[in-house]
Amino acid sequence: MTAEIYRDAWGVPHLRAGSALELAHAQGRVTAEDRAWQLEVERHRSQGTSAAFLGAESVSWDRLARQARLDDTARGCFAALEERDPETAAWIVAYTDGVNAGLAEGARRAPEFAATGLAPGRWEPWSPLGVWLATHILFAGFPAKLWREEVVRRLGADAVNLFAMDGPGTAGSNGWLVSGERTVTGQAVIAGDPHRFIEAPGVYQQIRLACPEFDVVGIAVPGVPGIAHFAHTGTVAWAITNAMADYHDLYRERLRSAAGGAVEALDPDGVWRTATRHVERVEVAGGAPVEVEVVETARGPVVIGGVDAGEAVSLRYPPRVTHDLGFGALLPLLRARRVADVDRAFDTWAEPVNVVQAADTEGGLLHRVAGRVPVRAEANRVRIVPAWESGHEWTGWHAMPYGTVEDGLAVMANQRGPSTPLGIEFAPPHRAARIRQLLDRESKLRATDMAALHMDTHLASAAPLLERLASLDLSGPAAGLRDRLLRWDRHMDADSTVAAEYARMRSAVVRRLAAHPSLAVLSDPPDYPDVFLPWLALIPRVGLALENLLKARDLYGIDRDAVVREAVEEVAAEQEAGTGAAGSVGSAGRTWGDTHRLAPWRALPDTPNTPNTPNAPNTPNALDTSNPSNPAYAEPGLSGDNDCVLCTSSVPGLTDLSVRGPAARYVWDLADRDASLWVVPFGADGVPGTEHHRDQLPLWLSGELAPVTTDWKTLKKEQGE
């Protein structure tokens, strides 16, 4: 049969074909027609060619992509896949053929192509692997090792974990599994929401893929075939959260020039050996091209410095070593019928390292870690290690741990859990503890109960700051502000004036701590590529680690009670005067939602920074919450905050704007797939101004979820291929 394309009421594509290959072609084609601009941006980012049409702001990312050899790694992984798993390789080729078939129509629909002069290019068989790699290269958080190195250099070895938020990450998730013994139907429910940088169009694509072998609904990554992360096959469902594992290493290299323009690196056995070297050219829209030196040692590609620089740092990451991204799991996941099938499929998973939760209609449950984490010295996991010293080699791969389901529940929110032996920094336990607390309020749960959990705004991490505030002897307006904050229910609701007051006081504390001479030595980052600077910015680091900094026994002699006193007096005085920092935003009467607004990233020329960095965008204009002309003020105000279950992240001390939050929400009901629910921040169509470009935003803001519909008779047939 030819592939058929149906749409539900929200424009979500439901695809039906006679074979898995035909279906992959249809998935590629419909994705290209719906999201051509997004696909081409991601392909160019994986190749390090995005500055050619996005301009100078994208040069730093393109430099990293070239130096880390992302495209070359994707090619190598696909070549190895062809040898190891020709069926999956052919399936990926069918997908890219579909993308190429749909790009012309997609580019005709998308105004960004005409605005930038970009012509749609050609997708190669390895392009989906490059997109996946570029999307996840920073997930392991290796730039955090650069920060720890700076902390040790400036403050000493005892401070290496001082700024752990217990850690600033690039992405996280909430995920919970409720077994049948805890539900009204007797069948399991899986729910959650991945937290990523909010992009327009969204980073996730709702889709259904059906052929004689399988019929799966789920949330895919545009540019990648199948459904890796969140899916329901009818008899088994699964979802993932970021395991917060550490599996990328940084090595400080000793390089020297050799005859004929060659480069040599000093290896642990004391021998200088030839490293590969060549120069690539990054084209820049509106500017001069930039030459990039690409050097690779036995450890990996050099991503900081080079032969003639003061230092050189190489990156070692598993797919570069093994030529495997784990794509061999994708078809087996689609074909899964039971938890055991999902478990076997994830045995072959590589990157990123995730915690998987799954359940099936026969009562099977799964809670495990999946991915590839190297066995190596503890020092590798914490800081940059010297490449010329022995003892830092990779010696094997960790066995992936399994978690438990306790009292019918398994909750993961990036906290310490089954992946603890594999990581260094994890999220605080607050989100996970709150989810379990809310689930335990009912003896029997329904799928429809899960939406309220998604939207919970309780901020447990406020406790250390409020406890210090309670101990202060204050008078006048400052005492009144203190009393309001101590009566506050600690919910970061958009319409709450007290939540806004708390956020302003918290930011004032963060700025004062960062300005203290004991910590201000960290305010001048080393001369590293711009793409790493968000990990090295002091104010965001203080803001994200504030709970630990306030609870530490000693903080380099800083009088934290005095800091809190000055902060609350500052905020109270500004309220009395009717002003806020740098303007009127945040003055008395303002609510949290007035400044805590959605700030999605769009790939357009001269857009500040790029996604996939901890605090992107990080330029002052992009994050200026005191400026009502900021484009973010056209977006809605939000409830939630960093450590709420509704994790709409701000950057305390820098901005109230939210650049990261739930990139999707889902509820998989094993009793009835059509009772499942989902939503994304914007919509199914990536083209601005179309019916389904932003039609799910009201649902996402209010916490409502759209129904998953699988009855073909209720869907609208669009066309056949």
N, C-alpha and C positions, 0 to 999 in steps of 0.2 A: 504494500500500500504506500501511497505517497504520504508524507508527513502532513498532519493537520494541526492548525493553530486555532485554539479557542481562547477566549478571554472571559474572566469573571467580571463582576460589577466594579471591581477596582482596577481593571485593566491588567491583572496578573495573567501572564501567559500560561496556558495549559496545553502541552504538546503531546501529540499521539502519533506514533509511527510504527512501521512494520518490523523494525529491528533496532537494536541499540545503536548501530552506525547511522541509520537514517535519523534517529532521534537526536544523536549528537550533532549532526549537520543542522537540524532544525533549531536546536538550542543555540548554536553559534549564530545562525542567521537572525533569529528573533532578537537575540541580545544585541547584535550589530544594528539592527533597525531601530531598536528602542534606545540604545545607549552608545551610538557610534563615537561621539566625542569622548565619553568616559573611556571607552576601550582604547582609542588611539592615544589618549593621554597616558594611560597605564602602560601601553606597549612602548611608547617613547621613553617613559621613565625607566622601564626595565633595561632599555638600550643605552640610557644616558644621552638621549637626544632631545629632551623636552625643552631646553633653553632655546632651541632653534625657532620655536614659535611662542614660548611663554616668556622669553626674555631673561635678563641678567639675574633675576631673583631665583631662577632654577639652576644656575650654574653649579652651585655648591652640591645640589643633589646629583646632577649629571656627573660631576667629578667623582663622587662616591661610587655611583653605579659603574663608571668606567674602571676606577681603581680597584674596586672589589670584584670586578669581572663578573657581574651578574649575568649578562647576556651569554658570555662564554660558558659559565656554569650551567645555565639553562640548556644550552646546546649539548654539553657533555651529559647532562642528566637524561635528555631525550635520546641521545645516541645509545646510552646504556639501557634505557627502557626498551628501545627497539630490539636489542639483543636478548634481554631478560624476559620481556613481556610484550611480544609483538601485537597481541590483541588490544591491549590498552593503548599502545602507540598508534595503531590504526584508528582507534576510537578518537584519540586526540586530533589526528589528522582530519577526520571527518568534521570535528568541531571547528577547526581553523578554516577548513574549506567553506563551512557555513558562514563563518564570520566574513570571509572574503566575498562571499556571494551577497551578503546583506549590507556591506559597508557603503556602497554607492548610494543606496536608498536612505540609509541612516544619515549619511553626511548631507544629503539633500534636505532632510528634516531638521538637522541641527544647525542653528545659526552661528555657532562658534567657528565652524570651518570657514565660512565666508568672512567673518570678522577678523580672523587671524591669517587668512590666506593659506591655511594648511590643507593639503590634499590628502585624502585617506590613502594609507599605504597598504602593504601586503603583510598579512600574518603568516609567519612560518610555523612549522609544526611545534617548535620549541617555545613559541611566544606565550602560550598559557603558563608554561613553567617559569618563564621570565617574569610574568606578571605576578605569579604567586610568590616568587622569591623576592621581588622588589617590595611587595606588600608586607612581607614578614621579616625582612633582613634585620630590622631593629627590634623585633619582638623579644629577643633574648637579652636585650638591654645592655649589650657590651659597652656602650658609651658610659654607663654608670661606673665602669672601672676607671675611666678617665677622671671622673669626679673623685672617686676614692683616692686615686693617686694624688690629686691636688690637695685633698684634705690631709693626707698623711704628710705631704711635703710641707704644708703650711702649719699644721697643728700637731703633728706627731702621730706615731703609729696607734696610740690609744684611741684616737678619734676616728678610726676607719669606719666604724658603724654608727657614728654619732647622728648622721642625717638619715638613717634608715627610717622609712615611715612604716616600717615592718611588714616599701620603697617606691619611689617614683617609677612608674612604668609607662610603656607606650600603649598598652591596652589591657583590659581586664574584662571580667564578665561576672554576672550572677547566674547560677544554675542550680536547680534543685530537682530531686527525684522523690516522688511520693509513691510508695509501693501500694499495691492493691489493698493491703490490710488497713490502710489509712484513708481510703476513698469510699465514697458512697456507692460507686459502681462495682467495686471490687477489682478494678483494673487500674494500673499505674497511670500517673500523670507526670510528665516532664515539662518544666517551664524554666524561663530565664530570659536574660537579655545580654548580648555582647556589648561591651563598652569600647567604642573606637572613636576616632576623630570623625565628627559629623561632616560629611561632604555632601555636596549637591551636584549631581545626583548621588544617592546613597551608595555605600560600599557593599550593601547586600541586595540581592535580587530574589524576590518571591517567585517561585516557579513550580510547575508540575511536569514531570517527565514520565510518560507512559508508553510501553511497548509490550509485546507478548511476554517478555521476561520479567518485567517489573512495572510498578505504578507508584511513583514516589512524589510526595510534595515536600518542599523544603525551601531553605534560604541559601542561595548559591552566591558565589563570588563572581561578578561579571568579568568575563575573560577566561574563565576556568570551567571546563566541562564537568558535568555531574553536580553532586551536592555533598560537599565534604563535612560540613560542620553541624547543620541542624536539619533533620529530616524525619519523615514518618512514612513508612512503606505500607501501612495498613495493619501489619502484624508486629512490627518492631519500630521503635523510634529511638533517636539518639540526639545528644547535644554535647557541646564542649565548653570548657572555660580555659583560660590561659593558665598553665601549670606554674608559671613564674620560675621555670627551671633556668639554669645557667648552662649554656651549651656552645657559646662562642668565646674564643680566647683572643687576647691581645698580647703580642710579643714585641718587646723593644729590640730592634735589629741593629747590628753593626754592619754597615754597608761601606764599600769602597769602590772607586772606579778602577777598571782594569783596561788592558790594551784593547784597542779597536772599539771603544765605546761600551764595552761590557761592564756589568756590575757584579760584584761578588759580595756574599753574605757570610758572616762567621757562624759556623755551626757548632753544636755542643761538643763535638770531638776536637775542637780547636782548628779545624780545617776551613779555609776560605773556599767556598764553592760558588760557581756561577749562578746568578739569579737571572730570570728572564726580564727583559726590559724592552719596551717600545714606547713611542709617543703617539697619542691620539689627539684629535682636534675636535673640540666642542664648538659647534656653531651657535651664535647668540643673536637672537632677533634684536635689531636696533643697536648692536654693538660689535666690537671686534671679536673674532674667534679666540678661544682660549686653548692653549696646548696643555695636555695632561700627560704626565709621565706615569706609565703603568709598570710597576715592578712587582715581581712575585718571587718570594724565597721558598725554601722547603717548608716553612710554616704556613705561608699563605700570602695573599696579595697585600702590598703595603698601602694603607689607607690614610696614613698621616706622615707627612714629611717625605723624604726621599734621599737620594744619594748625596746631594749637595746641601741638604737641610741640616739643621741642628740635631734633629733626631728623626728616626723612622720607626713606625709602629705598623706591624702586620696583623692581619685578621685571619684567624683559622675558624672555619665554620663547616659543619658536617657535609652539606651537599657538595662543597668544593672538594672534599676528601673522598666521599663515597660515590659521587655521581648519582645520587638518589634523593629525590624530594618526597618519596612516599606516594607518588601518583598511582602506583600499583594497587592501592587500597580503594580507589574511587569506584571502579566497576563492581568489585565485590560488595561494597557498601550499598550500591543501588540494588543489588540482587539479594541482599540480606532478608531473611525471613524470621530469624530468631536472634536473641542476644549472642549466642555462640557464634553466629555468622559475623556480627559486628565486631566481636572480640577478635576473631581471626583476622578480619580485614585490618583492624588497627594494629595488629602485630607487625605489619609492614609499614606503618606510618613513620615519617621522618621529621618533618618540620612544618610548622612550629610544634613545640612540645605542648600537649594539651591534657587536661583531665577530661575523660569521657564518662558520660552517664547514659545508660541505655536501659530499656525495658521492653518486654514483649507481651503478647496476649496470653502466653502460657505461664506467666508469673516469673519469667526470667528477669534478673536484674544484673546490671554491670556498673561498676565504679572503679575506674582504672586510669593510669597515666599512659599516654601513647606518644611515642617519638623516639628520637635518638640523642642520647646525652653521653659525651665521652667520659671515660675514666681517666683522671689525671690528678696532679697534685692540688691540694687545697689552695695554694697560692694562686694558681691559674684562675680560680673561680672568683677571686677577690680583686686582684689588681693586674696591672701590666707586669709580665714576667720577662726576664732576660732570655733572649733566644739563644745566646751563646753558652748558657749554663745547662748542664744536664738536669734531669728530674722534672722537666716540664713537658715531656712528650705525652701524646695520647696513647694509652696502652690497651684500650678496649672500649666496650660500650656497656653502660649500666642496664641491668634488667629493669623493666618497667614495673613499678609498684602497683599494687591493687589497694583500693580503699574498701570501706565497709558501708553497709546500710544499717543504721542504728535506729531502733524503734520505728521502722518503716520509712525513714528519711535519710537522704544524703544531700548535703548542702555544700556547695563550693562557691566561693566568692574571692578567689585568688589568695586566700589565707593559707597558713601552714596546714598541711593535710598529707595525703599520700605522696605528694611530690616534695615534701620537706627535704629529704636527703639529696635532692637534685638541684636545689636553689640556694640563694643567699638572702635576697630580700623578697618579702611577700607583702601582700596587703594587710592592713590591720584586721583584726577578727570581727570588727563591728558589723559589717554587712552580713556576714555569715551568721553571726549570733542573732541578729535581729530577724533574719529570715526564719531561722529555726524557732525563735520565740513566737513569731506570728503563726507559723504552721502548727505549733503545739497548742494554740488557743482552741483549735477544733479537733475533736476526736475523729471525725469523718469529713473529708474535704472533697470539693467538686472542682472541676476544671475552671469553672467560672469564678472561683475564689481567688485565682492566681493574679488577676489583674490588680487587685488591691495591694498585693505584695510588691509588684513592680513599681508602684507609685508611693511607697512608704518614704517619708521624709525625716524620720528621726535621726538626729546627729549625735551619736554616742561620743564621738571624739571631742565634743565641746567640753567634756567634764573637766580635764585638767586646767583649762583656762578659767572656767567658771569657779572652780575650787580656789584658785589663787585670788580671783576677784572677791570671793566671799570673805576672805581673810583680811581685806583691806579696810582701814578706817577712813571713810570718805565723807565729804560734806557737800551740800549744795547740789547743783545739777548732776555732778558725778555720782553722788549717792543715789539720786533718783534713777539714773541710768543703771547703776549696779542693781538696784532693787528690781527693776523691770526685767533685767536679764536673769536674775536668780529665780523669778517667778515664771519665766518662760518655759514652755513645754518642750523646748529643744527640737522643734520641727521647723525645717527650712522650707516653709510654704511661701509661694510667690506673693501672696497677699499679706504677709506678715511684716509689720513694721519692726517688731523686736528682732526677728531674724536678720533684717537689714542692719539693725544696730549692732548685733553680734558680729556680723561679717565686717562691719567697719572697724569695730574694736580689734577683731582678730587681725585685720590687715595692718592696723597701726602697730600692734605688737610685733608682727612679722617685720615690718620696716625698721622698727627700732632695734630688734635683735640683729638684723642684717647689718645695721649701721654701727653696731658696737665694735670698737677696735679689735676685740678678740676674734670676731668673726669676719669683720670687713676685709681682712687680709685675703679672703676668698673671693672678693668681688671683682678682681682683675684676672680673667681666665687666661690660660696659655694661648699661644697663637696656633690654634687648631682650626681645621675647616669649619665654616659657618654651620654646616649641617649638624655638628656635634655641640654647638654652643648652648642650646636649650638645656642639655644635661649639666652644663657648667655654670648656669646662671644662679647666683646666690639667693636672690629673693624667692624664686620658686622653690628652691631646695629647702629654705627655711620654712616656707609656708607649708610644704607637703610633709615636713618632718616636725611640725610644731608640737604635736602631742608628745613626741619623744623628747624634744628639747626642753619642754616645760617639766617633764617628769624626771629627767636625769638628775642624779644626786648633786652633781656640780656642773656648771656650764662655764668653765674658764673664768670664774669670778664674777660673772654677770649677775647683777641683782635683778632677778626676774620679777619679783614683786614690784620693784620700782618701775620696771618697764611696763607692767600691766597698769599700774597707777597712772603713769604718764599717758598711756594710750586711752584709758577710759576718760581721763580729764580732757584730752584733746577732742574726742568725739562729742563729749557733753558740751564743751565750749562751742564747737562748730554748730551743734544743734541750737544752742541758745542764740547764736548769731544768724541762724538760718542759712548756713553755707555748708559745703562739703569740701573735701580735698579737691583743689583745682576747679571748683565750680559748685553748682547747686545740687548736683546729683548726689543722693545719699543723705541729704539734710533731713531735718525732722519731718515726719509724715511720709517719707519715702518707704516703699515696700521693697522686699528682697527682689521681686520680679522686675522692679524698675531698672535695676542694673544687672541682674543675673539673667542675661538674655542669650538666646541661641546665636552662635556665630559660626555658621557653616563655612567650610572652605570650598571655593570653586576654582577650578583650573582655568584661569584666565591670565592674559599677559599682565605682568607686574603685580600679581597677587603676592602679598608678603609670605615668604617662606613656603613650606610645603607641608603636607600632612605627614603622619608617622613619626613626628618628634614630640617629646613630652608636652610641650606648651605651645605648639604651633597654632596659629601664627604668633610670632613673638616680637613683632616690631611695635614701638610705642603707639603709632597711629592705629594699628589694628586692634589694640587692646585698651584704648583710652575710653574708660567708662564715664569719664567726666565730660565727654564731648558729645552732645546730642546729635551732631551731624554724622557721627559714626554710623556706617551702614547697618551695623548690628541692631540699631534702634528700630529698624524696619521689621526685625524679627521679634517673635513673642517672648515675653518674660517667662521664666521657668521656676518651678519648685525643684528642691533637691540640692545636693552638694556632694563634695568628694566622697565622704564616708557614709552617705545615705544609701539605702537600697536603690533609691532613685538617684543614680550616680551621674548627675549633670555637673561635671567638674568645673570649678573655677580655679584661679591661681591666686591664693591669698597673698596680699601685699602688692600684687601686680594688677590684677583685673578680676572683676566679677563675671565677665563674659564667660560663656561655656562653649568651648571648642570641642569637648569630648563628652560623650554620653551614650545612651542606649541606641545603637545603630540598627537594632531590630528588637522586637519582643515576640515571644512565641509561647504557646501552651499546646503540648502534644498530648491528646487524650487517647489512651490505648483502648478504651471502651468503645469509642466511635470516632473515627478520624474526622468526620464532618462536624464533630463537636470541638475540634481543635481551633485555635485562634492565633492570629499573628498581626503584626503591624510593622511598618518602617517609618522613619521620620518624614519622608516626603511622598514618594509615590513610585509606581511601576515604570513610568515613562521618564526617560532622561532628558526630554526636549522641553525647554522652558515654554510656558504658556499653554501647553496641551492639557487636556482634561485630567489626565492621571499623573501630572508632574508633581503636584503638591496636595492631592486630594486626601491623603492619609494623615497629613500634618495635624488637623484638628483632633483626630483620634489619638495620635501619639501624644499630643499635649495634654489631653484630658485623661489619659490612661485607658481609653477604650481600645478594644481589639476587633479587627475584622474577622468574620468567620472564614474558615477554610472550607471551600466548596469543591466537591469532587464528582458530583452527578453531572455527567456530560450533557444531559438534556437541559440543565439549567444554565449552561454556559453558551456564550455567543461565538459561533464559528466565524473565524476571520478569513482564513484562506487555507489552501493546501500548497505544499511545495511542488 
